[in-house]
Amino acid sequence: MPTAKKQHRFCGRVFTAQEISLIQEVVATCAGISCTELAHTICELLNWTRANGRLKATECLELLTQLDSQGILVLPARKTLGSVKSQKRISPEGAADFYSELTGSVEQFTPIDIELVQSREQRLLFQELVSRYHYLGYAMPFGARLQYLCYVSRPHKQIVGCLQFSSPAWRMKPRDQWIGWDDATRGRYLQHVVNNSRFLVLAKITNLSSALLGCVLRRLRSDWRKLYGVDPYLVETLVDSRRFYGGCYRAANFIVVGQTSGRGRMDRTHQRHGAAVKTVMVYPLVKNATACLRQGRGR
């Protein structure tokens, strides 16, 4: 069995040498089960759960892959790894810019109907639209997530947007400085931040993007709390300024707090510094959000 490190930090948790040894033992002695089953087993043994008691199986799968790549353990044969990491799908060249042909002012099409993605049919529709029409394509979000499908009601019900919220970046200097976080405080309260990781508008309707964003933000805090048992205090998003100004975010009172280094969350060896610099924007969901994120209490 490979030798364990003294400790291993991942996703805001420090795993002790004893815990790493336990993970190695489970992987070595349960080679006949899938990686998903391994992840559930390890989460149960280590009591690695969300605030609502659900196992952090998605994060555990990523941890197992990371430990495997570092030679700390050896995962089962590749054929069982299909669920470890989703394949990103990106729209083909020449794909249409907009799904809907609707045009005009958003007032002509209200009310806007927001549906939380819950069924298999909704998930497949969301994935297909984002894969085809979003410039980044679709990839399974890291950690927790909420997805929304947005519809207008006139002249008939028609989908016009998709929004996705997921777990925040572990470390992002402009955001952390704006909040006033040190490493220890960030580790305690990071779960109260939510990342708007995809925003797709599917029709050339004036002011539609800001209307969709406003509708979803009004219910996001309640939806996230119901599903994960955690009260979010802040929404963060990253805007590629080479492509977008971020006007809908600015109109919705998002605050520009700086720019990323361009590395991305998985660039541990600093190979991509400056490759994809993005503007960091945040939106407080509660009053005195920075104080809440330093003290862990919503207001």
Beta strands, then each sheet from edge to edge (+ up, - down):
strand 1: 7-10
strand 2: 13-16
strand 3: 103-105
strand 4: 112-116
strand 5: 145-152
strand 6: 158-166
strand 7: 193-201
strand 8: 204-206
strand 9: 234-239
strand 10: 255-259
strand 11: 279-284
sheet 1: 1+ 2-
sheet 2: 3+ 8+
sheet 3: 4+ 5- 6+ 7- 9- 11+ 10-
end
